[in-house]
Amino acid sequence: MAERIVMEIFGSMAETLIAGGRIEIRGFGSFDVREYEGYTARNPKTGAEVTVKPKKSPFFKCGKELKERIMESGR
């Protein structure tokens, strides 16, 4: 039962991000999707130019409370 609930929550979070939404969990952090433009890079092995296509990637930003708790833990 707990596994089903967790999978439902993660599925809902994924759908929100796919739709371009933002998720904030107070005291923990936030999730959103960052868009990156395409660019030209070099293959380090051959030196050949490579075109990198534009992409979207999930991004997590740690919340202030979580960051403070981690710093206080001494780890």
N, CA, C and O atoms as a Tinker XYZ file with bonds, in Angstrom:
   300  protein
     1  N      0.821000   -1.193000    0.000000    73     2
     2  CA     0.000000    0.000000    0.000000    64     1     3
     3  C      0.868000    1.262000    0.000000    63     2     4     5
     4  O      0.609000    2.189000   -0.768000    81     3
     5  N      1.891000    1.305000    0.851000    73     3     6
     6  CA     2.762000    2.486000    0.913000    64     5     7
     7  C      3.491000    2.686000   -0.403000    63     6     8     9
     8  O      3.676000    3.819000   -0.848000    81     7
     9  N      3.909000    1.585000   -1.033000    73     7    10
    10  CA     4.602000    1.683000   -2.318000    64     9    11
    11  C      3.697000    2.329000   -3.362000    63    10    12    13
    12  O      4.154000    3.158000   -4.149000    81    11
    13  N      2.426000    1.958000   -3.375000    73    11    14
    14  CA     1.482000    2.530000   -4.334000    64    13    15
    15  C      1.318000    4.028000   -4.121000    63    14    16    17
    16  O      1.242000    4.789000   -5.085000    81    15
    17  N      1.263000    4.451000   -2.869000    73    15    18
    18  CA     1.112000    5.873000   -2.546000    64    17    19
    19  C      2.340000    6.652000   -3.000000    63    18    20    21
    20  O      2.215000    7.715000   -3.607000    81    19
    21  N      3.529000    6.124000   -2.706000    73    19    22
    22  CA     4.773000    6.794000   -3.109000    64    21    23
    23  C      4.849000    6.889000   -4.629000    63    22    24    25
    24  O      5.206000    7.941000   -5.160000    81    23
    25  N      4.521000    5.818000   -5.333000    73    23    26
    26  CA     4.559000    5.826000   -6.799000    64    25    27
    27  C      3.546000    6.828000   -7.364000    63    26    28    29
    28  O      3.820000    7.482000   -8.370000    81    27
    29  N      2.400000    6.948000   -6.734000    73    27    30
    30  CA     1.383000    7.909000   -7.164000    64    29    31
    31  C      1.894000    9.342000   -6.995000    63    30    32    33
    32  O      1.695000   10.180000   -7.874000    81    31
    33  N      2.550000    9.622000   -5.872000    73    31    34
    34  CA     3.103000   10.963000   -5.623000    64    33    35
    35  C      4.191000   11.281000   -6.639000    63    34    36    37
    36  O      4.182000   12.359000   -7.234000    81    35
    37  N      5.134000   10.354000   -6.848000    73    35    38
    38  CA     6.213000   10.595000   -7.819000    64    37    39
    39  C      5.670000   10.746000   -9.235000    63    38    40    41
    40  O      6.157000   11.575000  -10.005000    81    39
    41  N      4.668000    9.952000   -9.578000    73    39    42
    42  CA     4.047000   10.061000  -10.899000    64    41    43
    43  C      3.415000   11.421000  -11.104000    63    42    44    45
    44  O      3.535000   12.024000  -12.171000    81    43
    45  N      2.737000   11.898000  -10.068000    73    43    46
    46  CA     2.113000   13.223000  -10.122000    64    45    47
    47  C      3.162000   14.321000  -10.240000    63    46    48    49
    48  O      2.972000   15.290000  -10.975000    81    47
    49  N      4.268000   14.170000   -9.514000    73    47    50
    50  CA     5.352000   15.152000   -9.601000    64    49    51
    51  C      5.941000   15.185000  -11.013000    63    50    52    53
    52  O      6.189000   16.258000  -11.563000    81    51
    53  N      6.163000   14.008000  -11.592000    73    51    54
    54  CA     6.714000   13.930000  -12.943000    64    53    55
    55  C      5.773000   14.587000  -13.943000    63    54    56    57
    56  O      6.226000   15.325000  -14.818000    81    55
    57  N      4.482000   14.336000  -13.832000    73    55    58
    58  CA     3.504000   14.940000  -14.736000    64    57    59
    59  C      3.514000   16.460000  -14.629000    63    58    60    61
    60  O      3.412000   17.158000  -15.638000    81    59
    61  N      3.637000   16.968000  -13.417000    73    59    62
    62  CA     3.684000   18.415000  -13.208000    64    61    63
    63  C      4.908000   19.018000  -13.893000    63    62    64    65
    64  O      4.800000   20.045000  -14.562000    81    63
    65  N      6.069000   18.388000  -13.730000    73    63    66
    66  CA     7.291000   18.892000  -14.358000    64    65    67
    67  C      7.209000   18.800000  -15.887000    63    66    68    69
    68  O      7.639000   19.720000  -16.582000    81    67
    69  N      6.670000   17.718000  -16.404000    73    67    70
    70  CA     6.521000   17.552000  -17.853000    64    69    71
    71  C      5.623000   18.644000  -18.423000    63    70    72    73
    72  O      5.858000   19.132000  -19.528000    81    71
    73  N      4.597000   19.025000  -17.670000    73    71    74
    74  CA     3.666000   20.061000  -18.116000    64    73    75
    75  C      4.247000   21.470000  -17.949000    63    74    76    77
    76  O      3.592000   22.455000  -18.290000    81    75
    77  N      5.470000   21.566000  -17.428000    73    75    78
    78  CA     6.119000   22.869000  -17.272000    64    77    79
    79  C      5.880000   23.521000  -15.925000    63    78    80    81
    80  O      6.193000   24.697000  -15.737000    81    79
    81  N      5.326000   22.766000  -14.983000    73    79    82
    82  CA     5.045000   23.304000  -13.660000    64    81    83
    83  C      6.254000   23.263000  -12.735000    63    82    84    85
    84  O      7.321000   22.764000  -13.092000    81    83
    85  N      6.056000   23.797000  -11.550000    73    83    86
    86  CA     7.098000   23.857000  -10.522000    64    85    87
    87  C      6.540000   23.190000   -9.274000    63    86    88    89
    88  O      5.351000   23.314000   -8.979000    81    87
    89  N      7.392000   22.486000   -8.540000    73    87    90
    90  CA     6.976000   21.806000   -7.316000    64    89    91
    91  C      7.796000   22.355000   -6.161000    63    90    92    93
    92  O      9.022000   22.429000   -6.240000    81    91
    93  N      7.116000   22.741000   -5.088000    73    91    94
    94  CA     7.820000   23.210000   -3.892000    64    93    95
    95  C      7.349000   22.409000   -2.694000    63    94    96    97
    96  O      6.152000   22.300000   -2.430000    81    95
    97  N      8.314000   21.847000   -1.971000    73    95    98
    98  CA     8.030000   21.128000   -0.739000    64    97    99
    99  C      8.645000   21.953000    0.376000    63    98   100   101
   100  O      9.866000   21.977000    0.535000    81    99
   101  N      7.815000   22.622000    1.140000    73    99   102
   102  CA     8.285000   23.538000    2.186000    64   101   103
   103  C      9.253000   22.848000    3.132000    63   102   104   105
   104  O      8.995000   21.740000    3.604000    81   103
   105  N     10.366000   23.510000    3.404000    73   103   106
   106  CA    11.364000   22.980000    4.310000    64   105   107
   107  C     12.301000   21.963000    3.675000    63   106   108   109
   108  O     13.274000   21.547000    4.303000    81   107
   109  N     12.022000   21.553000    2.436000    73   107   110
   110  CA    12.849000   20.563000    1.757000    64   109   111
   111  C     13.532000   21.143000    0.530000    63   110   112   113
   112  O     14.759000   21.127000    0.435000    81   111
   113  N     12.740000   21.659000   -0.416000    73   111   114
   114  CA    13.314000   22.238000   -1.628000    64   113   115
   115  C     12.288000   22.345000   -2.731000    63   114   116   117
   116  O     11.099000   22.109000   -2.516000    81   115
   117  N     12.755000   22.703000   -3.916000    73   115   118
   118  CA    11.847000   22.860000   -5.047000    64   117   119
   119  C     12.441000   22.192000   -6.287000    63   118   120   121
   120  O     13.656000   22.047000   -6.427000    81   119
   121  N     11.541000   21.795000   -7.171000    73   119   122
   122  CA    11.896000   21.159000   -8.433000    64   121   123
   123  C     11.313000   21.985000   -9.562000    63   122   124   125
   124  O     10.181000   22.457000   -9.467000    81   123
   125  N     12.074000   22.162000  -10.628000    73   123   126
   126  CA    11.546000   22.743000  -11.840000    64   125   127
   127  C     12.357000   22.233000  -13.016000    63   126   128   129
   128  O     13.290000   21.448000  -12.844000    81   127
   129  N     12.000000   22.678000  -14.201000    73   127   130
   130  CA    12.690000   22.232000  -15.410000    64   129   131
   131  C     13.456000   23.413000  -15.976000    63   130   132   133
   132  O     12.887000   24.483000  -16.193000    81   131
   133  N     14.732000   23.224000  -16.213000    73   131   134
   134  CA    15.576000   24.266000  -16.806000    64   133   135
   135  C     15.753000   23.965000  -18.286000    63   134   136   137
   136  O     15.940000   22.815000  -18.685000    81   135
   137  N     15.690000   25.010000  -19.087000    73   135   138
   138  CA    15.902000   24.855000  -20.527000    64   137   139
   139  C     17.271000   25.405000  -20.883000    63   138   140   141
   140  O     17.645000   26.497000  -20.457000    81   139
   141  N     18.016000   24.636000  -21.669000    73   139   142
   142  CA    19.355000   25.019000  -22.090000    64   141   143
   143  C     19.382000   25.155000  -23.608000    63   142   144   145
   144  O     18.850000   24.309000  -24.328000    81   143
   145  N     20.006000   26.229000  -24.085000    73   143   146
   146  CA    20.108000   26.446000  -25.516000    64   145   147
   147  C     21.164000   25.519000  -26.112000    63   146   148   149
   148  O     22.051000   25.033000  -25.411000    81   147
   149  N     21.053000   25.285000  -27.407000    73   147   150
   150  CA    22.047000   24.485000  -28.100000    64   149   151
   151  C     23.347000   25.262000  -28.248000    63   150   152   153
   152  O     23.360000   26.490000  -28.157000    81   151
   153  N     24.427000   24.549000  -28.473000    73   151   154
   154  CA    25.732000   25.197000  -28.638000    64   153   155
   155  C     26.674000   24.276000  -29.411000    63   154   156   157
   156  O     26.377000   23.101000  -29.629000    81   155
   157  N     27.791000   24.822000  -29.811000    73   155   158
   158  CA    28.809000   24.046000  -30.502000    64   157   159
   159  C     29.934000   23.730000  -29.514000    63   158   160   161
   160  O     30.451000   24.618000  -28.837000    81   159
   161  N     30.300000   22.452000  -29.445000    73   159   162
   162  CA    31.356000   22.007000  -28.531000    64   161   163
   163  C     32.402000   21.245000  -29.339000    63   162   164   165
   164  O     32.270000   21.081000  -30.552000    81   163
   165  N     33.420000   20.793000  -28.661000    73   163   166
   166  CA    34.463000   19.997000  -29.317000    64   165   167
   167  C     34.552000   18.630000  -28.647000    63   166   168   169
   168  O     34.458000   18.507000  -27.426000    81   167
   169  N     34.735000   17.614000  -29.477000    73   167   170
   170  CA    34.987000   16.275000  -28.987000    64   169   171
   171  C     36.415000   16.280000  -28.440000    63   170   172   173
   172  O     37.348000   16.528000  -29.204000    81   171
   173  N     36.621000   16.014000  -27.139000    73   171   174
   174  CA    37.963000   16.100000  -26.573000    64   173   175
   175  C     38.949000   15.076000  -27.156000    63   174   176   177
   176  O     40.160000   15.301000  -27.153000    81   175
   177  N     38.429000   13.973000  -27.647000    73   175   178
   178  CA    39.311000   12.934000  -28.186000    64   177   179
   179  C     39.799000   13.274000  -29.595000    63   178   180   181
   180  O     40.978000   13.109000  -29.909000    81   179
   181  N     38.876000   13.753000  -30.444000    73   179   182
   182  CA    39.230000   14.005000  -31.843000    64   181   183
   183  C     39.416000   15.478000  -32.176000    63   182   184   185
   184  O     40.053000   15.815000  -33.174000    81   183
   185  N     38.862000   16.361000  -31.342000    73   183   186
   186  CA    38.931000   17.793000  -31.615000    64   185   187
   187  C     37.872000   18.262000  -32.601000    63   186   188   189
   188  O     37.803000   19.450000  -32.915000    81   187
   189  N     37.039000   17.338000  -33.097000    73   187   190
   190  CA    36.000000   17.690000  -34.063000    64   189   191
   191  C     34.886000   18.494000  -33.383000    63   190   192   193
   192  O     34.552000   18.265000  -32.221000    81   191
   193  N     34.318000   19.443000  -34.144000    73   191   194
   194  CA    33.194000   20.216000  -33.618000    64   193   195
   195  C     31.944000   19.340000  -33.565000    63   194   196   197
   196  O     31.694000   18.536000  -34.463000    81   195
   197  N     31.172000   19.510000  -32.506000    73   195   198
   198  CA    29.942000   18.747000  -32.309000    64   197   199
   199  C     28.843000   19.736000  -31.966000    63   198   200   201
   200  O     29.041000   20.631000  -31.146000    81   199
   201  N     27.677000   19.575000  -32.597000    73   199   202
   202  CA    26.539000   20.424000  -32.280000    64   201   203
   203  C     25.734000   19.772000  -31.161000    63   202   204   205
   204  O     25.290000   18.631000  -31.289000    81   203
   205  N     25.551000   20.500000  -30.069000    73   203   206
   206  CA    24.755000   20.010000  -28.950000    64   205   207
   207  C     23.377000   20.650000  -29.071000    63   206   208   209
   208  O     23.253000   21.874000  -29.103000    81   207
   209  N     22.344000   19.815000  -29.139000    73   207   210
   210  CA    20.976000   20.299000  -29.331000    64   209   211
   211  C     20.456000   20.949000  -28.037000    63   210   212   213
   212  O     20.934000   20.640000  -26.945000    81   211
   213  N     19.474000   21.851000  -28.174000    73   211   214
   214  CA    18.835000   22.410000  -26.977000    64   213   215
   215  C     18.211000   21.283000  -26.163000    63   214   216   217
   216  O     17.790000   20.269000  -26.720000    81   215
   217  N     18.152000   21.459000  -24.847000    73   215   218
   218  CA    17.585000   20.407000  -24.012000    64   217   219
   219  C     16.887000   20.988000  -22.802000    63   218   220   221
   220  O     17.064000   22.156000  -22.456000    81   219
   221  N     16.093000   20.150000  -22.168000    73   219   222
   222  CA    15.429000   20.472000  -20.911000    64   221   223
   223  C     15.918000   19.456000  -19.890000    63   222   224   225
   224  O     16.107000   18.281000  -20.206000    81   223
   225  N     16.120000   19.921000  -18.665000    73   223   226
   226  CA    16.622000   19.030000  -17.635000    64   225   227
   227  C     15.980000   19.371000  -16.289000    63   226   228   229
   228  O     15.815000   20.549000  -15.972000    81   227
   229  N     15.613000   18.358000  -15.488000    73   227   230
   230  CA    15.052000   18.645000  -14.165000    64   229   231
   231  C     16.121000   19.267000  -13.267000    63   230   232   233
   232  O     17.301000   18.934000  -13.373000    81   231
   233  N     15.700000   20.167000  -12.390000    73   231   234
   234  CA    16.617000   20.874000  -11.509000    64   233   235
   235  C     16.026000   20.897000  -10.102000    63   234   236   237
   236  O     14.839000   21.173000   -9.927000    81   235
   237  N     16.857000   20.606000   -9.098000    73   235   238
   238  CA    16.437000   20.638000   -7.701000    64   237   239
   239  C     17.207000   21.717000   -6.970000    63   238   240   241
   240  O     18.429000   21.807000   -7.090000    81   239
   241  N     16.495000   22.535000   -6.211000    73   239   242
   242  CA    17.141000   23.542000   -5.372000    64   241   243
   243  C     16.784000   23.230000   -3.923000    63   242   244   245
   244  O     15.611000   23.197000   -3.549000    81   243
   245  N     17.802000   23.007000   -3.129000    73   243   246
   246  CA    17.636000   22.677000   -1.718000    64   245   247
   247  C     17.027000   23.860000   -0.968000    63   246   248   249
   248  O     17.410000   25.008000   -1.193000    81   247
   249  N     16.083000   23.577000   -0.080000    73   247   250
   250  CA    15.465000   24.616000    0.730000    64   249   251
   251  C     16.385000   25.080000    1.854000    63   250   252   253
   252  O     17.290000   24.360000    2.276000    81   251
   253  N     16.137000   26.282000    2.322000    73   251   254
   254  CA    16.965000   26.887000    3.365000    64   253   255
   255  C     16.965000   26.045000    4.645000    63   254   256   257
   256  O     18.019000   25.833000    5.245000    81   255
   257  N     15.792000   25.567000    5.065000    73   255   258
   258  CA    15.706000   24.782000    6.296000    64   257   259
   259  C     16.503000   23.479000    6.202000    63   258   260   261
   260  O     17.207000   23.111000    7.142000    81   259
   261  N     16.392000   22.790000    5.081000    73   259   262
   262  CA    17.141000   21.540000    4.903000    64   261   263
   263  C     18.636000   21.811000    4.883000    63   262   264   265
   264  O     19.417000   21.076000    5.488000    81   263
   265  N     19.026000   22.857000    4.194000    73   263   266
   266  CA    20.453000   23.219000    4.118000    64   265   267
   267  C     20.997000   23.506000    5.518000    63   266   268   269
   268  O     22.092000   23.059000    5.860000    81   267
   269  N     20.239000   24.248000    6.328000    73   267   270
   270  CA    20.671000   24.572000    7.682000    64   269   271
   271  C     20.780000   23.311000    8.542000    63   270   272   273
   272  O     21.725000   23.168000    9.317000    81   271
   273  N     19.819000   22.403000    8.406000    73   271   274
   274  CA    19.856000   21.150000    9.188000    64   273   275
   275  C     21.075000   20.323000    8.836000    63   274   276   277
   276  O     21.705000   19.729000    9.710000    81   275
   277  N     21.409000   20.285000    7.548000    73   275   278
   278  CA    22.581000   19.515000    7.116000    64   277   279
   279  C     23.859000   20.140000    7.665000    63   278   280   281
   280  O     24.753000   19.430000    8.127000    81   279
   281  N     23.947000   21.463000    7.615000    73   279   282
   282  CA    25.135000   22.157000    8.120000    64   281   283
   283  C     25.300000   21.942000    9.621000    63   282   284   285
   284  O     26.419000   21.799000   10.115000    81   283
   285  N     24.177000   21.921000   10.344000    73   283   286
   286  CA    24.222000   21.742000   11.801000    64   285   287
   287  C     24.584000   20.304000   12.202000    63   286   288   289
   288  O     25.056000   20.076000   13.315000    81   287
   289  N     24.367000   19.342000   11.311000    73   287   290
   290  CA    24.608000   17.937000   11.652000    64   289   291
   291  C     26.088000   17.614000   11.769000    63   290   292   293
   292  O     26.456000   16.602000   12.365000    81   291
   293  N     26.943000   18.466000   11.206000    73   291   294
   294  CA    28.379000   18.243000   11.292000    64   293   295
   295  C     28.909000   17.236000   10.286000    63   294   296   297
   296  O     30.074000   16.847000   10.368000    81   295
   297  N     28.106000   16.815000    9.362000    73   295   298
   298  CA    28.542000   15.842000    8.350000    64   297   299
   299  C     29.025000   16.518000    7.115000    63   298   300
   300  O     29.428000   15.850000    6.162000    81   299
